Amino acid sequence: MAESMNASYQFPNIPFNSSTSFHSTAEGKVWTRLLIHLCWWLHDMYEIDGADSKFDYIEKKTDDCRTLFPGEFKLMFSDTHVSPAEQHPLLICRQDEQKIIILVFRATISSKSIQDVFTDASIYSNHQVYLGARHAGFAKRAESAPLIAVTNWLRRGWKIIITGHSLGGAVSQLFTAQVISNLVEAGLLPEMVSLRCITFGTPQCADYHFWSSYTDWYGVFDTYIYQYDAIFRLATFGADVTKEVTDSFSRYLQKLGIKAFGKVIGYKNEDLTSIFVKATDQICDFCHDALLPAYSIFGRHHFIRKDEKSELKIDSVGELADEKEQLLKNLAVGRHWYDYLIERKLIPNKFTFVYREFMEHGCYPFAINQLFNREATPRLSTGHSMKQKVLRIEAKNNRGKRSSAADSVSNINAIVNLTDESSLSRIYFQGFLVDFIIAVKLPNQLAESEQSREIIPVLSQEKPDACTVLYRKSDASIKYLRENSSFEVNVRTYFGSFKIKVAVLSNFHPEIPSVYQLDPIATVFRAYGEFVLDASSTEQIDSPLSRCFRSLFAAFDDIGHIGFDAIMARYIVEKQSRNLCSDAIRDLPRQPVLNENDTVENYFDTELVMLKETADNNKDSEKGKHASFLYDALKRELEKTISSPTHTTDKNSAQGPELVPLHLNFIQLHRHLQDLHTDFNVCTVQEKLNAILAPFIFIIIKLERLEFIERWTFGDHVALAKDLHSRVFRWIENRWYVRLPVDFGLGLTKPLVYVLSIYTSAVMSYGLQYGFLNDYKKTLKSLKHISASLLVSTGEVVHENENEWQILNRVAECDWSRKLTQAKSSQEQHTMWAQTFTSKPLKEIPSEHRCKFISVIQICCQLSTMREILAGQPPKVVITGQSQTGKSTLFEYLTGRNLKELCDVTNFNTRMSLQCPAFIKLDDEPNDGTLSDGSVLPIHLVDSPGDDDATGQSGTLLDLSLHAANLFILVTALTDVNQKHTIALLNKILKDTRVKILVLINKVDLRLKEEWKKIRKGYSYRRQDSDDEDTDNHELDQVFSLCKTLDEMVKRPREELIDGLEVDRTVVNNRVTFQTVILTGFNEFYKTFDEPGFREKVHKSNVNKWIKQNLINSTD
């Protein structure tokens, strides 16, 4: 908390506009000044012996320099006992409210670390991974940095500054380049993330070949150089001197070689001499470039210099357009980067050094303060002073120093699913520090032996903020999990070791399909629902499922016609939204497959004729207008597809009517849905939601096309051995119905169509159940059949008792799957195909059709990844109810986030579903003084729009998470408990799900105050004739009991609600819990009515208890 927070103080924004220098604003100067001090403190900290002394120094510095910090930060240091060669020392400075992270890399400690000296001296080139040359010592340190963690933080919307001085600056630049490579691979652009790399006194670290790959991210980098800092120029000096030496040596070798060669052959001439000289020069240049290339620094250069009056000033190079162009041009042609700086007289012409220039390497804090204090200090003012929190995780056993370390409950948390599924032998870890876990030590009951208790976690870029640890699956481990609601594991990280509690999630209702009970097709639908929730989030710029769907949609390109299926999906959605059909989805499985000899325009001839007739016959009606619009839009799309077969239809044109857009990646969908947080026009909302339905229909169409590939595998083109065909076919036919989740597919598709006001509930149910889902088994059969044929064609055996997931996982885990899907050329792919598929049926597949099967391999891989991502997600708790009942207040209480930070709340109503992580503490009170007190149960909390929202979108958005929810909280007021809308909503949840429901009756304090006023008014007449006021008040308290009155007020509407439900009372008793609550103003109310036992009846902490009770395994 702030000690003296000025109410008018505004947090300074970080200048993430990469078109300007970092220090160009007063806010930028505030942050630049803080960065250099953090770099210096981290350096000086490591000059001190002893872990406690190190942290004492940092705590003193942060306390003495409070006014440097623009807010309350948490400082986390890497474990000082870890070798720098294993993990370069770093500091993470977090500001959770603003979602800011400063990552500081330590400078060289020559007096304490000989490894730093060797790192600085390792000037030779590292060509192992990247295109171009990097300083080998700096590159090795950069590769030890938390790449996955920083990438994931950026993907989740955190603002990241990477900084360092000297060695730390070089590591910062190279590490930032690695982060950028990951972001580019994820499809992100510079304007989509908040990333800056700010360095001081940075030695040159990579050559022009390397930096030329990052020109689009040029604005991310800023480096500051004081005067003629020698370290800034040292690597170039070393390279140039080495080149002079090698050139002199090569000339000497040339003379010896020519003389010796002349003696051997008996003569010499000018041609021979010229050839020998050129060959020697090329060999020397090659060796020099490979070992000691001319390194440079990337980004803007800011030279801190003294003018004629000895006053400090900054000369910036690379900020103006012409300067930037010149620097990038030098990179492109391979010219020495410092030539331009010499021309500007910013560095000496000769690479000579004096002692003073080495001393200038340590002048940065003083210089930055002198330059920026005049603007930075007034910007912060004197009223913002806050005490910073230094997280001393290493002092876990010291009770006097554990409070700050336990402060952030979300650093690491863990869950394990209690289930009999053999494939669920995983503990899922999540949290801010999860990417820094080195190893996890399990209890004896979950390990094979004492020696195997320590497990290394599995990290994945597909699962931001998560990792898994495998434990031994046995009768003993299952028994252990069933007997415990949580258990402790010892987690060793780069920030120290500590204990956390793993929450054991309970077995839910057997009719609730867990992720591992869904078949592959249903998994895609569940994953798409999560994908949409992520896309609607305002704080998450990427989804854990992004890479999966991007690869999945890429694989779809070779299944069916590229342009046709996209047009069909958009056309079906547009047709339904304009009420021109009532059975489009039902008829979807019967759409014919477009063969190679068919043309797209002929395929839609019938539809165009029908639309034209409808438009002509209904010219003056709304139906005619819709038909005319759809006719023009479809015709335009067909014309574009014919002229450009690979047209993806993601960009809208203003030249004519357009079908609904088909957004097939997260970034496009995210941008499209963000308007729902601010634009509340009903028509606009419906149009935006069409963009949700279009990709869903596209997925269905593409999955149906698998039947076409199956025909290629087992049709007339290939003769399959009868025993194989009968065995695989019989296996599929016998097992397809086991995991067919009809309710799930129906539940996801139905609400998407509801919002378009087309189908009634009965028509929609009939259309889907007997249309799409009746042919569901065909799609599943085709996928299984093709996957089995892939394995059999490689010589592997497919057993009859293997289920569909076992087959798909086997395909995904094969080494040949990775090689085929990642082949860089068709020739490489065909060679790999011939080496892999040596048996029928795939051995004889024509080369032009092999891409279809490689696409199926990619689909198998992505389905397996989707399944693991969904399985590792926390339980989902969905909040629903009418507007103005307190849903958002409950959401803010459970998440600890201000709703205004997450969306634009208009008229105090939520208009778009929001999903946000929340953390439920496992221990209500601290017990033994260790860090395990802060262990939490992570959940995903979804705040849905009011059921009566004027936009009409609430049903759609609620149903997106309907079948993924583990618990529902229905928030209502005492006056609304028995109303029709509450009964209808509770009926819907009871019928469509099998989860537990909490009916939270809010605002009971308002009715209690009314009752109190009535009774008090009756006693006011008696008080006029009484002289004993204390006695009268005591009698009044005896008559008016809060608990008794509350029970009486709730009893009748609760019974009326239960009577109005269409389910058996036994079901209600088993699944529904009623809880009264005061979400706002409890403290003020309780000061007036301090009655024993009342707090326990209405306090909002009861919600936390209910969530824990119904999610965590019960040991009773």
ZAZA-138467 format. One record per residue (C-alpha): x, y, z; residue in three letters. Coordinates in pm, whole numbers, plus 50000, padded with zeros to 5 digits. Each point is the difference from the previous one (the first is absolute). Layout:
N
XYZALA ...
//
This chain:
1116
500005000050000MET 501125035449942ALA 501135018150308GLU 499025033749870SER 498194995149677MET 498895031849831ASN 496414995749882ALA 500765019349682SER 503094979749917TYR 499914982749662GLN 502194970249923PHE 502525009649727PRO 499424981149680ASN 502944981549851ILE 500875013549652PRO 499364968249804PHE 499515020349682ASN 503024986249819SER 500145029349759SER 501615022650261THR 502954997350235SER 499274985450342PHE 500965031950187HIS 498165023949767SER 497265007450257THR 500015008250371ALA 498544965450064GLU 502834984549801GLY 502555018550209LYS 498374986450316VAL 500404964649875TRP 503525004949855THR 501205013250334ARG 498494970350182LEU 501504975049754LEU 503625011450045ILE 499644998850378HIS 498594964849990LEU 502944989649781CYS 502455015350245TRP 498394985650312TRP 500004965249847LEU 503705003649919HIS 500945013050345ASP 497884973450171MET 502224972749857TYR 503115017550128GLU 498804992050353ILE 500594966550165ASP 497144980750162GLY 496404996249882ALA 498505018850295ASP 502455028749958SER 499125002249632LYS 496305003450071PHE 500605024050287ASP 501895022449759TYR 497164999649747ILE 497355006750265GLU 501995029850125LYS 500465013649649LYS 496324996949910THR 499045016050330ASP 502445029149961ASP 498995006049637CYS 496224996350021ARG 499435031049791THR 501614983449698LEU 497154974849972PHE 496775010849828PRO 497964973850190GLY 500134969750225GLU 502264973149854PHE 500994965050099LYS 503684992349951LEU 500964963749940MET 503634989349966PHE 501304968249844SER 501574975550243ASP 503435013450092THR 501284964450049HIS 499424990549635VAL 503065002149777SER 499945029049748PRO 500894975049729ALA 496794981150076GLU 497735030450045GLN 501195035549939HIS 499165020250315PRO 496895020849955LEU 497435021050178LEU 496275000249927ILE 498285031950109CYS 496194996049987ARG 497155024950017GLN 496934977650004ASP 497285026649980GLU 501445015049680GLN 501264966049875LYS 503575012849961ILE 503144978750022ILE 503565013349996ILE 502554972749928LEU 503505010750105VAL 503124980449904PHE 503085003850220ARG 503245016149878ALA 503454984650027THR 501284993650354ILE 503694996049924SER 501044999850365SER 497614971950098LYS 499304979549689SER 502784986649780ILE 497234985449783GLN 498935035449905ASP 503555007549887VAL 500084968949783PHE 496605009449858THR 501195034849903ASP 503134985349840ALA 498094974349791SER 499925023449704ILE 499954972949735TYR 496814994549802SER 497094977350087ASN 498474986549678HIS 498154970850151GLN 496385011449977VAL 499435034349856TYR 500575014749659LEU 502985022650051GLY 502755002250260ALA 499695007650370ARG 502595005450271HIS 500264964450134ALA 500325009450367GLY 497065024349998PHE 497894976149791ALA 500484971550248LYS 498855022150287ARG 496995012049800ALA 498964964249930GLU 499794993550376SER 497445027850042ALA 496254993050048PRO 498975000549634LEU 496724980850031ILE 498985020150307ALA 500515034149837VAL 498334988949677THR 497004987650196ASN 499805031950206TRP 499855020449681LEU 497384976949850ARG 497885005650310ARG 500205037949971GLY 502765008750248TRP 502205030249923LYS 503644989449996ILE 503215020750029ILE 503254980649957ILE 503035018750126THR 503614996250107GLY 503345017450028HIS 503244988049839SER 499884961849979LEU 496365002550107GLY 499315023749711GLY 501444975949742ALA 498024971350151VAL 496895022249989SER 500385007549630GLN 500594963849899LEU 497264987250229PHE 497535025549861THR 500834987049652ALA 499104964750116GLN 496715012750143VAL 499205017649673ILE 500664967949805SER 497454982150218ASN 497475028149956LEU 500424999649622VAL 499524962349999GLU 496755005350192ALA 498825024649731GLY 500305031350216LEU 501055034049870LEU 501915027950181PRO 496865020550053GLU 498244970850170MET 502374996850294VAL 501515023750255SER 503734993149990LEU 503085022250039ARG 503704991950035CYS 501915028050178ILE 503724994950055THR 502955019950137PHE 503694997549906GLY 499304969849782THR 502914982149830PRO 499444989249640GLN 498374966049991CYS 498914989049647ALA 500855006549636ASP 497965016149726TYR 498794966349866HIS 498344993650333PHE 498475034550058TRP 498715003449643SER 497304974550091SER 498515023650259TYR 499595032649809THR 496204999750048ASP 500635001050377TRP 502625027449984TYR 497985023750218GLY 500034975750294VAL 503735006150065PHE 501665030050167ASP 503575000750129THR 501735027450203TYR 503775007349974ILE 501865023450236TYR 502735021049837GLN 502634977349840TYR 499174969150205ASP 502744974849918ALA 497834969050055ILE 497585012149736PHE 502834998649739ARG 502114971450131LEU 498654971149793ALA 500385019349676THR 503535009350101PHE 500784963350066GLY 498574989449668ALA 501925026449806ASP 503304992850174VAL 499534962949946THR 499285005949634LYS 503215020249963GLU 501964971850163VAL 498404972849786THR 500475020649684ASP 503715004650076SER 500334962950070PHE 498174991149679SER 502335021949794ARG 502974982250154TYR 498454966349915LEU 499375011749646GLN 503685007949946LYS 501114966750144LEU 497394981249798GLY 500885016249670ILE 503704994150057LYS 499494963650099ALA 497574992949718PHE 502375015749750GLY 502824977550110LYS 497814968949973VAL 498775006049646ILE 503155018049887GLY 498495032449886TYR 497615028250104LYS 498015026549822ASN 497595028350077GLU 496854978649951ASP 501214974550252LEU 500895027150247THR 496575016949957SER 498104967550053ILE 501954991450312PHE 499565034950147VAL 496255000049940LYS 499584965350148ALA 501955009350313THR 498025032350045ASP 496674981749969GLN 501034973650253ILE 501135026650249CYS 496895021149950ASP 497824969350051PHE 501804990050320CYS 499955035450134HIS 496325004649927ASP 499194966550157ALA 502025005550317LEU 500225037650054LEU 497425018449787PRO 499405037350025ALA 497295002650266TYR 497565028450050SER 497165012050222ILE 496435003449878PHE 497545028650034GLY 500255036850084ARG 503255012650152HIS 499885027350265HIS 503395015850074PHE 500255018150335ILE 502655026849953ARG 501365031550160LYS 499815032249803ASP 502385029450011GLU 498585010650338LYS 500394964650139SER 496244996150010GLU 498584966049911LEU 497844995749693LYS 498744971249785ILE 500744996249630ASP 497664973749859SER 500724981149680VAL 497404979049824GLY 496825017450114GLU 499505021749692LEU 498844982249688ALA 503145007649796ASP 502284988850284GLU 498094967850046LYS 500134993849627GLU 503765005449995GLN 500634976350294LEU 497814972949850LEU 501635005049663LYS 503404994150159ASN 498654967950146LEU 498594988749667ALA 503255004649807VAL 502224987350279GLY 501805033050051ARG 501585005450340HIS 497265013950221TRP 502305025250168TYR 501025017249675ASP 496925021850018TYR 500705008250365LEU 503545010549912ILE 498615022549727GLU 497795016350263ARG 503075003850226LYS 498304981150279LEU 502824975150048ILE 503745003349942PRO 501374994049655ASN 502784977850133LYS 499384970250222PHE 502425009550275THR 499124999850368PHE 501035018750312VAL 499314991450362TYR 497375027250031ARG 497864984349727GLU 499814967650197PHE 498985019650311MET 497205016749805GLU 498344965949986HIS 498965005450363GLY 498545035249969CYS 496524991449874TYR 497875004250317PRO 501485034350073PHE 499645011449638ALA 496414987749966ILE 499015016950326ASN 501575032649893GLN 498224999349668LEU 496524988350104PHE 499395010850360ASN 498665034149903ARG 497104984649803GLU 499624966350169ALA 499755011450362THR 497105024749949PRO 498184973849789ARG 499914976250296LEU 499495027350262SER 500754993750367THR 496684983550082GLY 500564966949825HIS 502634985650236SER 499444962650053MET 501914972450172LYS 501094973449753GLN 499704962850073LYS 503144979149972VAL 498934963649976LEU 502554980650205ARG 499054965149894ILE 503354986850118GLU 499075009050358ALA 497034976050007LYS 500904985750338ASN 500465033950162ASN 496645010350141ARG 501115035850033GLY 500595003449626LYS 497284978649845ARG 497195025349976SER 501115016649678SER 500784966949831ALA 496524986950070ALA 498435032049877ASP 499284989749642SER 497844969050015VAL 500064995249624SER 503754994349962ASN 499534962149967ILE 496924978750057ASN 499154964449908ALA 497074976449947ILE 499584963049935VAL 496864983149870ASN 498654971250207LEU 498944974949738THR 500424963649906ASP 501175008949648GLU 503514986449955SER 500905029049771SER 499445025550276LEU 503204993250197SER 501005036649992ARG 500335028550246ILE 499305033649834TYR 501995030150118PHE 499025035649919GLN 501035034750106GLY 502455028049945PHE 503114979650085LEU 499014967449835VAL 502505003949718ASP 502825002550255PHE 499374966150161ILE 503124978149997ILE 498554969350169ALA 497114988250217VAL 500424975350285LYS 496924977850037LEU 498674981350305PRO 501144963950034ASN 496524987349911GLN 500215015849652LEU 503544989049913ALA 501394966449895GLU 502905002750245SER 501795024450226GLU 502515007149723GLN 497275008549749SER 498105024950218ARG 501565030549835GLU 498415005949659ILE 500945025149730ILE 496875017749870PRO 498875000949639VAL 499695035249854LEU 498205009249681SER 499535032149804GLN 496504988049913GLU 499085003150370LYS 500915034850125PRO 500355002250377ASP 499834962150050ALA 502064968550023CYS 499434963750098THR 501704974350219VAL 499384962949951LEU 499434978050301TYR 499804962150034ARG 496514986549941LYS 499254971150237SER 497454987850250ASP 502035015950279ALA 500135034149829SER 496264999449924ILE 499274991250362LYS 502295027950119TYR 498235025949784LEU 496554988450111ARG 500975003250364GLU 501315035749969ASN 498485032749892SER 503515013849944SER 503614990050046PHE 503355017750010GLU 502774998549743VAL 503405016350018ASN 500625022749700VAL 503545010149906ARG 500215031049779THR 502625024849888TYR 498665022550276PHE 500464974650277GLY 498194969550139SER 496704999650184PHE 496974978750069LYS 496605004149839ILE 496754981350038LYS 498494980849710VAL 496215001150000ALA 498384966449923VAL 496965006849784LEU 497014978450079SER 498264975649770ASN 497085018949851PHE 496654985949901HIS 500544969249778PRO 497795014949729GLU 502275030349973ILE 502514992049722PRO 503525008750107SER 502475010349733VAL 501434964949993TYR 496534985449945GLN 499365020749688LEU 500724984749663ASP 502265019049755PRO 497175017849816ILE 498355011950322ALA 503425011550120THR 500245023549702VAL 496605014950089PHE 500945004450366ARG 503325015449901ALA 498295024149762TYR 497725011950281GLY 503075007350213GLU 501655016649701PHE 497085024149966VAL 500035008250373LEU 503695008149972ASP 499375021449692ALA 497345020450181SER 502405007750285SER 501325035650009THR 503164991950193GLU 501184969349808GLN 501555006649659ILE 500494963449919ASP 498454966750088SER 501714967850110PRO 498044984049717LEU 501165024849734SER 502774978549860ARG 497744969449994CYS 497255016749800PHE 502475017649772ARG 501574966349912SER 496594983449981LEU 498655025449752PHE 503224997649798ALA 499524962349983ALA 496435005349877PHE 501345016949684ASP 500794966449842ASP 496724984050107ILE 497255009549758GLY 500055031349786HIS 501935029350149ILE 497545027449908GLY 496774980749971PHE 499684988450362ASP 500755034850129ALA 497265014649781ILE 497594972850106MET 500575006850371ALA 499525037449956ARG 497014994949776TYR 498234976550244ILE 500475024350289VAL 498815029549794GLU 497024980349870LYS 498924990850352GLN 500525034850140SER 497745014349731ARG 497314974050069ASN 500144985349650LEU 500194963850115CYS 499084979050299SER 502004968449945ASP 503435010249867ALA 501964983750283ILE 497804969049989ARG 500764996049631ASP 503705007350045LEU 501184963650006PRO 498204992849676ARG 501885026649806GLN 501934982349722PRO 503795000149998VAL 501515022149734LEU 502074977349776ASN 503035010749799GLU 498045002649676ASN 497225021450147ASP 499995037949978THR 498995022450286VAL 497665021849795GLU 498004970149877ASN 499724987050354TYR 498065031150109PHE 497885003849685ASP 496934985950171THR 500395023250299GLU 500415030749778LEU 496874991049802VAL 498024995150321MET 501175033350144LEU 499185018349676LYS 496484985649992GLU 499425008550366THR 501185035749945ALA 497795004649691ASP 496924985150169ASN 500375020950316ASN 501265033349875LYS 498135021650252ASP 500614978350304SER 502854995450245GLU 500464964649873LYS 500575012749648GLY 502605025150118LYS 501884973050187HIS 499894976749698ALA 501255027649770SER 502835008550241PHE 501024963650033LEU 499864994849621TYR 502375029349937ASP 502324990350286ALA 500234963549894LEU 500585009349637LYS 502845023650098ARG 501654973350214GLU 499834974949716LEU 501555024749759GLU 502875006850242LYS 500584962950055THR 500064992649629ILE 502525027749937SER 502094990550307SER 499484964050114PRO 502025005350316THR 497965030250110HIS 499404996350376THR 497095024650024THR 501215014850326ASP 500145035949872LYS 496845019549944ASN 499535022849706SER 497855031449992ALA 499204995849629GLN 496904978750048GLY 498064976250225PRO 502164975350193GLU 499274967250169LEU 500764997150369VAL 503805000050051PRO 501744967250073LEU 502705006550258HIS 502234969450021LEU 502625012650244ASN 499905014150350PHE 501235034949916ILE 497265006249743GLN 497274985950223LEU 501335019050302HIS 499925033249816ARG 496534992749866HIS 498494991550338LEU 501555028950192GLN 497275022949871ASP 497474980150204LEU 501475015950314HIS 499135035049880THR 497354997849724ASP 496664989250143PHE 497775004449696ASN 497904968349966VAL 500534996649624CYS 503725005650037THR 500214973850271VAL 498224974349785GLN 502285007549705GLU 503064996350219LYS 498804966850137LEU 499664986649646ASN 503795000749997ALA 499914974550283ILE 497704976349814LEU 501815001449663ALA 503244982550109PRO 497934974350190PHE 498084991149681ILE 503274999949807PHE 501464974450244ILE 496954977749958ILE 500245001849620ILE 503694991849996LYS 499624970750238LEU 497264986049778GLU 502505000749713ARG 502024972750172LEU 497624975049841GLU 501435009949662PHE 503524991350118ILE 498754967150139GLU 498644991449656ARG 503455006349855TRP 501484976350257THR 497554971249963PHE 498245007649674GLY 500574989449639ASP 503405016649978HIS 501664976450247VAL 499584962850059ALA 500074993650374LEU 500654966350156ALA 496694985650117LYS 501164990850348ASP 501225035250073LEU 496855016649869HIS 497664977150190SER 501995002750322ARG 500185038150005VAL 496445004049875PHE 498614976250262ARG 501955017450275TRP 498615034049903ILE 496424988249964GLU 500084984050343ASN 501395030150186ARG 498675032049845TRP 497025003250234TYR 501974996650323VAL 501105036550018ARG 497455017749784LEU 499195032550189PRO 496735009549832VAL 499055024950272ASP 503265018749961PHE 499805005449626GLY 496355009550029LEU 500675023550287GLY 502755019249825LEU 498325003749663THR 496495007650121LYS 500775032250189PRO 501995013849711LEU 496944997549782VAL 497635012350274TYR 501515034749995VAL 499105003149632LEU 496324994950086SER 499524972549742ILE 499234967250170TYR 497644993050281THR 501354976250259SER 498084970449864ALA 500895005649635VAL 503665005450084MET 500184968850214SER 498414978849727TYR 502125014849724GLY 503284994050174LEU 499284966550157GLN 498804983949681TYR 502155020149760GLY 503565007250097PHE 500314978250309LEU 498384969949837ASN 502914999549753ASP 502485007850276TYR 501094963650010LYS 501005001549632LYS 502435028250063THR 501434982650304LEU 500254967249810LYS 501855016749713SER 502505016150234LEU 500644967450184LYS 500214980149678HIS 502545023149838ILE 502065002450320SER 500124962050027ALA 501044996949635SER 502895024250063LEU 501374977550271LEU 499404967549813VAL 501745013449690SER 503165005550205THR 499994963750115GLY 498515006450344GLU 497204978950145VAL 496595014350092VAL 498234980150270HIS 496244996750019GLU 499855012050360ASN 501725033249924GLU 497645029750020ASN 500015029649765GLU 502235021650221TRP 502624972950031GLN 500174997949621ILE 500175037849953LEU 502645004150272ASN 502144972949843ARG 499915018749670VAL 500785033350168ALA 502944985950197GLU 501734983149707CYS 503235015849881ASP 498894996949638TRP 496935021450078SER 502185029050100ARG 502314995849700LYS 497164997949747LEU 498105030150135THR 503175021150029GLN 501544991049664ALA 501235031349822LYS 499474988149642SER 497844976249801SER 503054979749906GLN 500964995650365GLU 496414990650080GLN 499784973649726HIS 503354985150104THR 498854997950358MET 496694984649886TRP 501764972349808ALA 502224992350299GLN 497084999750247THR 497054983049829PHE 501394967249876THR 496764979950014SER 496485002549866LYS 497695018949991PRO 501995032749996LEU 503004986749811LYS 498115002849671GLU 498365033850059ILE 500825023049702PRO 502415028050085SER 497455027249920GLU 497704987150274HIS 502554994550275ARG 499555035450130CYS 496504990150116LYS 501364973050227PHE 502745022750130ILE 497215024150091SER 498314972250195VAL 503274994450186ILE 500015036950089GLN 496404997450117ILE 500924970750227CYS 502865019950148CYS 497875030550067GLN 497114980050149LEU 502424983750245SER 501415034050095THR 496535014950042MET 499054971650230ARG 503025005750222GLU 499435037650010ILE 496374995550103LEU 500904973450256ALA 502505023250166GLY 497585028950034GLN 498665008750345PRO 496354992750088PRO 497555024649850LYS 497475018450218VAL 497345019649811VAL 498095029350152ILE 496575007449854THR 496775017650093GLY 498065031949935GLN 501595034149955SER 500605021450309GLN 499974970650240THR 503705001350094GLY 501634976249749LYS 502835023849918SER 500525008050369THR 500434962950071LEU 502324996949699PHE 502215028050133GLU 500044984750348TYR 501074965449879LEU 502565011749744THR 501355030250184GLY 499755019849676ARG 498135031949933ASN 497534992949721LEU 500715034049844LYS 503574988249939GLU 498694971249789LEU 497235015949796CYS 498055031849937ASP 497124996950245VAL 497095021349883THR 497045007350225ASN 501574976350253PHE 499024969549792ASN 502254973149852THR 499234996249630ARG 502564973649904MET 501144968250171SER 503315004050179LEU 502254971650109GLN 502675007050258CYS 502154978650232PRO 499104999650367ALA 501734983850295PHE 498254984150298ILE 502264996150303LYS 500294964350120LEU 500735010250360ASP 497635024550164ASP 502565007650271GLU 503804996550000PRO 501154969450191ASN 503724991350014ASP 501625031849873GLY 501284985649673THR 499305012049648LEU 497404973149951SER 497585023750176ASP 499665018349671GLY 499014969249798SER 496885005149795VAL 497464982749782LEU 500045016849656PRO 496705003649816ILE 498775017049685HIS 497175023650089LEU 497555010749728VAL 497815030850047ASP 497024997449765SER 497785028849885PRO 496695004050178GLY 497354975249892ASP 497795030049919ASP 502695018749806ASP 498505022449734ALA 502364987849728THR 498544965050014GLY 503444983950003GLN 499984985650353SER 498694965649900GLY 502684995549735THR 502855011250219LEU 498824979450297LEU 499784968649789ASP 503535004349870LEU 501164988950344SER 496924979450092LEU 501454965449943HIS 503505009350111ALA 498825012750340ALA 500754980850317ASN 497835022350220LEU 497325026549949PHE 499235029850221ILE 496595015649937LEU 499905034450161VAL 496595013950082THR 498375024250242ALA 497484991350267LEU 497255016749798THR 500864979349690ASP 500454965150145VAL 496544987649906ASN 499615019649677GLN 499444982949664LYS 503345010549854HIS 501914984950294THR 497994967749978ILE 500584997749622ALA 503745005750031LEU 500404974450279LEU 497914975349800ASN 502315004349702LYS 503154993550203ILE 498474969950177LEU 498844984449674LYS 503035007549780ASP 502724991650255THR 500664976650291ARG 502115023650212VAL 499415014550346LYS 498325034150017ILE 500205027250264LEU 496955023150009VAL 501455031050164LEU 497275022250149ILE 501525034650018ASN 498875033450149LYS 498314984450301VAL 501155029950206ASP 497485022349823LEU 497044978950113ARG 501414995850348LEU 500295037650039LYS 496375003849892GLU 498884974550259GLU 502085017050265TRP 498445033849921LYS 496494985450031LYS 500664984950342ILE 501895030450120ARG 497115022449897LYS 497644979350216GLY 502285004050300TYR 500375037449952SER 496575006150155TYR 500944980350314ARG 503285018850032ARG 498095032850029GLN 498454988250329ASP 503104981850130SER 502955014150188ASP 502164968849957ASP 501365002049643GLU 502544972150056ASP 497284975950104THR 497945009049694ASP 502964993849768ASN 500704966650166HIS 496384989649951GLU 500195011149637LEU 503124978749944ASP 498264970250155GLN 497015003749767VAL 502055006249684PHE 502444971949920SER 502005003849678LEU 500544962749949CYS 496394990550076LYS 498565028249789THR 502274991349709LEU 498984963450008ASP 496335009549998GLU 500425024349710MET 501854974849782VAL 497864969250074LYS 496895008549793ARG 501675012649675PRO 502454971050011ARG 497174974650020GLU 498155017649719GLU 503144998449787LEU 500404962650062ILE 496324993649928ASP 500305018549669GLY 502874978549875LEU 499394972149749GLU 502354975450167VAL 499494976850293ASP 500465015050347ARG 502604973250078THR 502155013049715VAL 499695035250137VAL 501004988950350ASN 503044981649865ASN 501255026649763ARG 498775034350116VAL 501275019250303THR 498275031750119PHE 502175026250170GLN 499125035050119THR 502655026649960VAL 500765036950032ILE 502505007349721LEU 500155037750051THR 499905019950324GLY 500344971050243PHE 502375018150239ASN 497725030150037GLU 496974977750053PHE 501804978150252TYR 501065030050208LYS 496345007750057THR 498774964150040PHE 502704980950184ASP 498234967050066GLU 501894967750074PRO 499804974749717GLY 498705025049744PHE 503375005749834ARG 500334962949925GLU 496625000449825LYS 500565028849758VAL 503735006149954HIS 501314996449644LYS 502834977250119SER 497344972750002ASN 500314999849619VAL 503684990450027ASN 499114972250243LYS 497294986649769TRP 502394999849703ILE 502654981150198LYS 497414975850137GLN 498754990849654ASN 503284999949810LEU 502474984550241ILE 499864963550088ASN 498124993150323SER 501724976950247THR 496944995350220ASP 
//
